[in-house]
Amino acid sequence: MARTRAQDYDTKRQAILRRSAELFAQYGYSGTSITMIADACGVSKALLYHYYSDKEALLFDIISAHLEELIHVVEAASAGASDARERLYAISAALLEAYRDADAEHQIQIANLKLLPEERQEHLRAMERALVVLFSDAIAEAVPDVGRGPLLKPLTMSLFGMLNWHYLWFREGKGLTRQDYARLVTALLAGGAAAAASAVEGALPSAGAAVSRDSMPAAEPAVKAAPKAAAKAATKPAKKPAARAERPRASAKAG
C-alpha cells in the first residue's frame, strides 16, 4: 500500500528549500552538507531524504521554484497594466518586490545554476528566457523607436543588470523605495532609448533585421558583467557552523 503524503508535506518542503537556500548562499554549495541542512531544519537526515534524494535535487528545486515565482508575479503585473509605459514600470516593480525576501535564492541562481547537469540547466535556462521575453516584449511596446530592432536585446539585458544587482547596494528604508527605483530605472530606459537609438549607428529598427522573441538570451548572461567578487562570494565556503545550526523559525519536523 502506498504511503500517504502528510497534509503539511508542501509546507515542510518549502521550509527545507528556504533553509537550504540560506545555507548554500552563506557557506557555498560545496561547503554545505546534507547533515548541516538537516540540523538547520531540525529534522533527521532520514526525514530529509524523504523530501530530497541529494543536494542536486535541492539546488534544482530552489532555483526552479524561484524562477516560477518571478514569472508568475511578472505575468500578473503585466496583465494589470493600463498602457505600455506603465507595463514596463509594473513588471520592473513586481520583479524587485519578488526579490525582497529572496536574496539567497537569487544569489544561488546566479552562482550555482551552472553546477547542475546540462539537462537540468537547460530546463532552468528556458524559464529564464521566458522571463526575459516578458521584459523584451514590454520594452518593444513601450519604446517604439527601439521596437524589435537590434537595440532590443542590449536594452533588455541592461535593464536586467540594473534590477538583478540592486541587492548589492539597496538598503530597505534608506533612500529610494523599490517602487521608486523601478520608476527611476524604467524612466531612464524609456526616456533614453530613443536618443540612444539615434546615436548608435545602424541600431534603428529600419537598419537591420528584427530581433525575434526566440533569440533572446536567458537572464543569466546579464549578470556575468557584474563584479566578479559578488559571484565569488556566493560560492566561497565560509567557516562551518557549530555541530548544530540554529533552528529555523518554521520547523520542518515530521507531523
Phi, psi and omega in degrees: 000131182293143180288134180283133179284134180299147182298330181262022182304309183295324178296316179293322179296319179296322178296320178295317179299315183296314181292322178296319179299318180297319180291317178300318181291324184278317186251356184088153181298312182288336181272001181250126180258162175301323179298317178299319181294314180300315179298317182294329180273350181073032180230167176280160176298324180299317179291322179299320179292341175292331180266319183220134184286332181195178181295327180299317179297322177296313181300315180298316182292324178300311183289319180298313180296323179296313181293322177301317180294318180298314180298318182298311184290326179290318177298318180296318179294321180295318182293333184267359182280148184270334179210176188296312180296319179293327178295317179299317177294314185299317182286329177292317178295322180295320179295315179297321179294322179293333178283349189311308182247026184234030179301318181296313180297320180295317179297319180293319177303315182291314190268331192244352180305322183292349180278348181279159175302154186305318182298318179288325175300316183295322177301315182288324179291330175295323176293319177299318180295324178298321178293318180298319181298323177301320180283320180294323176297319181294320179293316180301324181280324184282334182236083183304330180296336178266314179051227178253031178281185185299340180279349185298314181296308180298327178291319179298314182289331175294321178297316178298323178299318180291325182278318186292329185257012180296334185293344180289334183234340186289134177233121182302131177085001180236114179080223183294147169277171177298321179294320177299315182293321177298319178295317179298311183298313183289328177292319178299316182290309183293321182284329183264344185296320181297317178294321179296321180298325179284330184279330183271119184298131177076010185267346180293149182308325183285349185265353182203177181291148179290150178273122180280156180295326182289341183273355181292136180285170173289166183290338187300320180300333182294337182266350181293334182281350180286166181308134183295336183300324182294314180293323179296320180295330182288335184252346183287123180294136177262177178298129184291151181286175177297177186311318177238126179282163178299133180290145178289163178298318179257100182290147180254032180295153180291146178274000000 
